[in-house]
Amino acid sequence: MSTAIVWFRRDLRLQDNPALDAALRAHARVLCVYIHAPQEEAPWIPGAASRWWLHHSLRALDRQLQARGARLHIARGATLGMLERLAAASDAQGVYFNRLHEPALRARDGHVLQALRARGVHAQDFNASLLVDPTQIATAQGGPYKVFTPYWRNLRAQLQPAPPLPAPARIAAATVDGACGVEDLGLLPTIRWDAGFESQWQPGEAGAQALLEAFARDTLDDYPLGRDRPDQESTSRLSPHLHFGEIGPRQIAWHLLGEPRPRSELGRAAAEAYLREIGWRDFSHHLLQHFPDSAQRNLNPQFDAFPWAEPDPAALRRWQRGRTGIPLVDAGMRQLWATGWMHNRVRMVVASFLTKNLRQHWLHGARWFWDTLLDADLANNTQGWQWTAGSGADAAPYFRIFNPVSQGERFDPDGAYVRRWIPELAGVPAPLVHQPWRDAQFLQRSGYPAPMVDLRASRQAALDAYQRMRAGDAPPRARKKA
């Protein structure tokens, strides 16, 4: 009776899981394994918010497996050594897993494949996390893309939505001794700062499926116009579920575009618009695949000479705590701390404020997001910060600086988003909600801080810095790493 190990990582689902499906088709018994080895992800070891989600997602997966006659075997230690020990203990002939694309993990996984095969174990990996594997997309010259639109045109032509692989009804399970419990991993915080997470999220495959159903039923048609409105519930909020693989992008594509369900022309256009945003996630992984140093260094080397301001811990703390005095920025940062998530339009605004108005290096922001976002994905996080900073791919032909006042007036016109997250401004008149400093008496009574920088002057300083970089006369200290 042949046995296989299915090595779960960030593919914590049973439906449309190609590694699990292949193992069940080829072997009589399966040992479902999760190995906790965060040190192997250095220098980007998962942050506190990600660990919270992982704890609950592992518990949810174990419950699903138990309902089908199996268990999740949780282990700690060096990955390769643990897989070899588990394969020997279970007499496993095969190890199946789905790919991760971060540079450190891609190198680790290549070594695992090679070592297992050398020992006579059938080892196989699959794509479960992206629409198309990054190695399958190339320019006409065979190189990587750096501009999204032609990349998406290529990917969309390859993508044919197909029904997801079904979840198994039963799993004939292999078992070995020595498993530890989820609680033994120490993933939850010792000081309860996560209370707001529990009211907002349901980690696990069931939570992901429920969100997708609700989005497709109630929100999709409004998505193209509403997705930039943080004051409205117009996005799917699937990003943490996607990051942990509780749902895959191909499942979403099938649900929105492939299933034989009636959908209006407006609905199909909205589904295509949403799928295009999922394509940005693939694009970020494409960039990280081909430019692995971009998780730490500027993708555009010209920005190595950008004259960043000296690191300012006090300014960084005000930004982190939502005390900058700029309402849309502060609302976003407070939403992030309370819920582990931030609306995408606001993510761009808070990143622009840090990198342009405060001229702090984008890595300072990327590290904070990495620790506080539930959907902290290395490719999305670092490429998104580089896009806003101007050092990344697909940059505009000008130095993009978001004005948080005009962005708020356009996308939060009544101030509902700002008032939700900044109670000090609950009583401010609508015309002033995005610039309360115009009423000095109200600002003094409210307890809300005055702006830490002048938006117009700091914008001009950022433009001047950009021009100095282009002229090649940035000061030597600007060339130091953050």
HELIX and SHEET records of a PDB file:
HELIX    1   1 PRO A   18  ALA A   26  1                                   9    
HELIX    2   2 PRO A   38  GLU A   41  5                                   4    
HELIX    3   3 ALA A   48  GLN A   66  1                                  19    
HELIX    4   4 THR A   79  SER A   90  1                                  12    
HELIX    5   5 PRO A  103  ALA A  118  1                                  16    
HELIX    6   6 PRO A  134  GLN A  136  5                                   3    
HELIX    7   7 PHE A  148  GLN A  158  1                                  11    
HELIX    8   8 VAL A  182  LEU A  185  5                                   4    
HELIX    9   9 ALA A  195  GLN A  200  1                                   6    
HELIX   10  10 GLU A  205  ALA A  214  1                                  10    
HELIX   11  11 PHE A  215  THR A  219  3                                   5    
HELIX   12  12 LEU A  220  ASP A  222  5                                   3    
HELIX   13  13 TYR A  223  GLY A  226  1                                   4    
HELIX   14  14 SER A  239  HIS A  243  1                                   5    
HELIX   15  15 PRO A  249  ALA A  253  1                                   5    
HELIX   16  16 TRP A  254  GLY A  258  3                                   5    
HELIX   17  17 GLU A  265  HIS A  290  1                                  26    
HELIX   18  18 PRO A  292  ALA A  295  5                                   4    
HELIX   19  19 PRO A  301  ALA A  305  5                                   5    
HELIX   20  20 PRO A  313  GLN A  320  1                                   8    
HELIX   21  21 PRO A  327  THR A  339  1                                  13    
HELIX   22  22 ASN A  344  SER A  352  1                                   9    
HELIX   23  23 PHE A  353  ASN A  357  3                                   5    
HELIX   24  24 TRP A  362  THR A  372  1                                  11    
HELIX   25  25 LEU A  378  ALA A  389  1                                  12    
HELIX   26  26 PRO A  404  PHE A  411  1                                   8    
HELIX   27  27 ALA A  416  TRP A  421  1                                   6    
HELIX   28  28 PRO A  423  LEU A  425  5                                   3    
HELIX   29  29 ALA A  430  LEU A  432  5                                   3    
HELIX   30  30 PRO A  436  ARG A  438  5                                   3    
HELIX   31  31 ALA A  440  SER A  446  1                                   7    
HELIX   32  32 LEU A  455  ALA A  471  1                                  17    
HELIX   33  33 PRO A  476  ARG A  479  5                                   4    
SHEET    1   A 5 LEU A  72  ARG A  76  0                                        
SHEET    2   A 5 ARG A  29  HIS A  36  1                                        
SHEET    3   A 5 THR A   3  PHE A   8  1                                        
SHEET    4   A 5 GLY A  94  ASN A  98  1                                        
SHEET    5   A 5 HIS A 122  PHE A 126  1                                        
END                                                                             
